[in-house]
Amino acid sequence: MLTQAGLTPTRTTLPNGVVVLAKRTKTTPAVTINIAVRAGSICDPPDAPGAMYLLSKVIDRGTATQSADEISEALDSRGISLAVTVTRHLFSFLCTCLSDDFDEVLSLVARIIRSPSIPEDELETRKGEVLTLLRQDADNPAVRATDALMQILYPPPHPYGRPAKGTSAVVEQLTRDRLAALRAARFAPGEMSVVVVGDVEPEHVQAVASRELGDWSAPTPASIPPVTRVPVTSRRRVVIPMMNKAQADIAYGFTTTVRNDPEYYACWLMNHAFGQYSMSGRLGDSIRERQGMAYYVYSTLDANVMEGPLLIRAGVSAANIDRAIASIDEEVRKLVTAGLTQAEIDDSRRFLIYAMPRALETNAGIANYLQTAEFFRLGLDYDIRVPDLLRAVTLEQVNAVAKKYLSVDRASVVIAGPYSA
């Protein structure tokens, strides 16, 4: 689906502020709809973390004109599954339908967004499901380690450190009125982007979006002010004993940069060469393959609107916890002091450039890509510019960001599992 000419989607803005992006593809008679509202978990009230997450579980359970059963029937009869997800900054609605069903499905999703009824009985059911998920998370060393690390890296009032699903006490107390008020306050046409990819003409997408969303009126909410990361000056370590577990999970990390910083591309290459995938990169090669100490080990970079984290994750046996952390320390130390090699950077650069067409082989992949480009205002030609942006990064720039953001002496480390030292 990606050609030398790039994706070349159409982009229009309705008079009320809704952004509509459309890309015609003809591989299959299907359409992917990806609608995002800038109302993620960052919009949770300070005293109610998890409110947006709970809203995502109940928002499709009824509208002003349809019951939950009627919505389910309308989707099921077309073989459609509507996914409602929440990330730090976006509240998203995603589904794929046949081209012939596009008009009706977009109309249904628009009603869910604009006039959810949030029935009391459905809310109680969804609360029970979320409480079950929270109990499962509390018994999961990987979740416990990651959540604790984020709380260390992003202490209050930073929203990135708040638990996205909330706490049992908060979930139990959230009411229908509060969720409805939160949705009304944060959902607005000026906060929405509609991406449609598939076998439908862009002009038709715009016409249907205008019909279903063009008369929606709501004031644009105040933006959430960014919170600057707190500089870390010392090493921090937290142990969460879970003595009934057979495996320990290690979360080890740092805060880094924002997505729109020019040095993001150097960070991206650095992280990929260091340990983006558990079977490759320095971390996987050393700790998992050569030393055989970890079931998995990898690193992730999540540069975002605010300075995002670089996290190193590892799953190890109880006997290997201290050795694995020492090995991570050693790899971080070598990265900072000696740097990566030109060959490592060149390999990562080639991989990232040639991986892009594979990521854009499906309608869903293209839609997700276009939403990301829209959210960060990267431009309609971003897919064309990415290779040159990566090629412009030098080895010196990559090693400079490693020195800037990583340090064994400033690492935050969390261990969750059969360990009490």
Residue pairs with C-beta under 8 A, 6 or more apart in sequence:
1 7
1 25
1 27
1 360
1 361
1 362
1 366
2 356
2 357
2 360
2 361
2 383
6 381
6 383
6 384
7 23
7 360
7 366
7 369
7 370
7 380
7 383
8 23
8 380
9 21
9 22
9 23
9 197
9 202
9 370
9 380
10 21
10 22
10 23
10 202
10 206
11 19
11 20
11 21
11 374
11 380
12 19
12 20
12 206
13 19
13 20
14 20
14 189
14 209
14 210
14 213
14 214
15 214
16 189
16 190
16 213
16 214
16 215
16 216
16 217
17 188
17 189
17 190
17 191
17 192
17 220
18 189
18 190
18 192
18 193
18 194
18 209
18 213
18 214
18 216
19 192
19 193
19 194
19 374
20 193
20 194
20 196
20 205
20 206
20 209
20 210
21 193
21 194
21 195
21 196
21 370
21 374
22 195
22 196
22 197
22 200
22 202
22 205
22 206
23 195
23 196
23 197
23 202
23 366
23 367
23 370
24 198
24 199
24 200
24 201
24 202
25 197
25 198
25 199
25 363
25 366
26 199
27 199
27 363
28 198
28 199
28 363
29 98
29 99
29 100
29 199
30 96
30 97
30 98
30 99
30 198
30 199
30 363
31 96
31 97
31 98
31 99
31 102
31 196
31 197
31 198
31 199
31 200
31 363
32 94
32 95
32 96
32 196
32 197
32 198
32 362
32 363
32 364
32 366
32 367
33 93
33 94
33 95
33 96
33 97
33 102
33 105
33 106
33 109
33 194
33 195
33 196
33 367
34 92
34 93
34 94
34 194
34 195
34 196
34 197
34 364
34 367
34 368
34 370
34 371
35 92
35 93
35 94
35 109
35 113
35 192
35 193
35 194
35 195
36 90
36 91
36 92
36 93
36 192
36 193
36 195
36 371
36 374
36 375
37 90
37 91
37 92
37 113
37 186
37 187
37 191
37 192
38 89
38 90
38 91
38 191
38 192
38 375
39 52
39 90
39 91
39 183
39 186
39 187
39 191
40 52
40 86
40 87
40 88
40 89
40 90
40 91
41 49
41 50
41 52
41 53
41 86
41 87
41 88
41 159
41 162
41 164
42 88
42 89
42 159
42 160
42 224
43 52
43 182
43 186
43 224
44 50
44 51
44 52
44 159
44 162
44 166
45 51
45 182
46 157
47 170
48 166
48 170
48 174
48 178
49 162
49 163
49 164
49 166
49 167
49 170
50 130
50 163
50 164
50 165
50 166
50 167
50 170
50 171
50 174
51 166
51 170
51 174
51 178
51 179
51 182
52 86
52 91
52 182
52 186
53 86
53 130
53 164
53 165
53 166
54 126
54 127
54 130
54 166
54 171
54 174
54 179
55 86
55 91
55 118
55 179
55 182
55 183
56 84
56 85
56 86
56 91
57 84
57 126
57 129
57 130
58 116
58 118
58 122
58 123
58 126
58 179
59 84
59 112
59 113
59 116
59 118
59 183
60 68
60 71
60 82
60 84
60 112
60 116
61 68
61 71
61 116
61 117
61 118
61 119
61 122
61 123
61 126
62 68
62 71
62 116
62 117
62 118
62 119
62 122
63 71
63 111
63 112
63 115
63 116
63 117
64 111
64 115
64 117
65 111
65 115
66 74
66 108
66 111
67 119
68 119
68 122
71 108
71 112
74 104
74 108
75 81
75 82
75 95
75 105
75 108
78 97
78 98
78 101
78 104
78 105
80 95
80 96
80 97
80 101
80 105
81 95
82 93
82 94
82 95
82 109
82 112
83 92
83 93
83 94
83 95
84 91
84 92
84 93
84 94
85 91
85 92
85 94
86 92
86 164
88 159
88 160
88 164
88 304
88 305
89 304
89 305
89 375
90 371
90 375
91 186
91 187
92 371
93 109
93 112
93 113
94 364
94 367
95 105
95 109
96 198
96 363
96 364
97 105
99 198
99 199
99 200
102 196
102 198
102 200
102 204
102 205
102 208
103 208
106 196
106 208
106 209
106 212
107 208
107 212
110 212
110 213
113 187
113 192
114 187
114 213
114 216
116 180
116 183
118 176
118 179
118 180
118 183
119 176
120 176
123 176
123 179
127 171
127 172
127 174
130 165
130 166
130 171
131 168
131 171
131 172
133 165
134 165
134 166
134 167
134 168
134 171
135 168
137 143
137 144
137 147
137 165
138 144
139 242
141 240
141 242
141 245
141 247
141 248
141 249
141 416
141 417
142 249
142 313
142 315
142 416
144 240
144 242
144 249
144 416
145 240
145 249
145 250
145 251
145 313
145 414
145 415
145 416
146 249
146 251
146 311
146 313
146 414
147 163
148 238
148 240
148 251
148 414
148 416
149 238
149 251
149 252
149 253
149 309
149 311
149 412
149 413
149 414
150 160
150 161
150 309
151 161
152 161
152 236
152 238
152 412
152 414
153 160
153 161
153 229
153 232
153 253
153 254
153 255
153 309
153 412
154 160
154 161
154 229
154 230
154 255
154 309
155 161
155 230
157 227
158 227
158 229
158 230
158 306
159 224
159 227
160 304
160 306
160 308
160 309
165 171
184 218
185 221
186 221
187 218
188 218
188 219
188 220
188 221
189 213
189 216
189 217
189 218
190 220
191 220
191 221
192 213
193 371
193 374
193 375
194 205
194 209
194 213
195 367
195 370
195 371
195 374
196 205
196 209
196 367
197 363
197 364
197 366
197 367
197 370
198 363
226 305
226 306
227 306
228 306
228 307
229 255
229 306
229 307
232 254
232 255
232 410
232 412
233 410
234 409
234 410
235 408
235 409
235 410
235 411
235 412
235 413
236 411
236 412
236 413
237 412
237 413
237 414
237 415
238 413
238 414
238 415
239 414
239 415
239 416
239 419
239 420
239 421
240 414
240 415
240 416
240 417
241 418
241 419
241 420
242 416
242 417
242 418
243 418
243 420
244 418
245 417
245 418
246 317
246 318
246 418
247 295
247 315
247 316
247 317
247 318
247 417
247 418
248 315
248 316
248 317
248 318
248 321
248 415
248 416
248 417
248 418
248 419
249 313
249 314
249 315
249 415
249 416
249 417
250 312
250 313
250 314
250 315
250 316
250 321
250 324
250 325
250 328
250 413
250 414
250 415
251 311
251 312
251 313
251 413
251 414
251 416
252 311
252 312
252 313
252 314
252 325
252 328
252 411
252 412
252 413
252 414
253 309
253 310
253 311
253 312
253 411
253 412
254 309
254 310
254 405
254 406
254 407
254 410
254 411
254 412
255 307
255 308
255 309
255 310
255 405
256 267
256 301
256 303
256 307
256 308
256 309
256 310
256 401
256 405
257 263
257 264
257 267
257 303
257 307
257 308
257 401
257 405
258 264
258 303
258 304
258 305
258 306
258 307
258 308
259 303
259 304
259 305
259 308
259 376
260 376
260 377
261 303
263 397
263 401
264 303
265 389
265 390
265 392
265 393
266 393
266 397
266 398
266 400
266 401
267 301
267 303
267 310
267 401
267 405
268 301
268 303
268 352
268 390
269 345
269 348
269 349
269 352
269 390
269 393
269 398
270 335
270 340
270 398
270 399
270 401
270 402
271 299
271 300
271 301
271 310
272 281
272 348
272 351
272 352
273 281
273 282
273 340
273 344
273 345
273 347
273 348
273 398
274 281
274 282
274 283
274 299
274 331
274 335
274 340
274 402
275 281
275 282
275 283
275 284
275 297
275 298
275 299
275 312
275 331
276 298
276 299
276 300
276 301
277 284
277 298
278 284
278 288
278 296
278 297
278 298
279 288
279 289
281 298
281 299
282 331
282 334
282 335
282 344
283 297
283 298
283 299
283 312
283 328
283 331
284 297
284 298
286 327
286 331
287 293
287 294
287 297
287 314
287 324
287 327
287 328
287 331
288 294
288 295
288 296
288 297
291 323
291 327
293 316
293 320
293 323
293 324
293 327
294 314
294 315
294 316
294 320
294 324
295 315
295 316
295 317
296 313
296 314
296 315
297 312
297 313
297 314
297 315
297 324
297 328
298 312
298 313
299 310
299 311
299 312
299 313
300 310
300 311
300 313
301 308
301 309
301 310
302 308
302 309
302 310
302 311
310 405
310 406
312 328
312 332
314 324
314 328
316 324
318 417
318 418
318 419
321 415
321 417
321 419
322 421
325 413
325 415
329 408
329 411
332 406
332 407
332 408
332 411
333 408
335 402
335 406
336 402
336 403
336 406
336 407
336 408
339 395
339 398
339 399
339 402
340 395
340 398
340 399
340 402
341 395
342 395
345 393
345 395
345 398
349 390
349 391
349 393
352 390
353 386
353 387
353 390
353 391
356 383
356 386
356 387
359 365
359 369
360 366
360 369
360 383
369 383
372 378
373 379
373 380
373 382
373 383
379 385
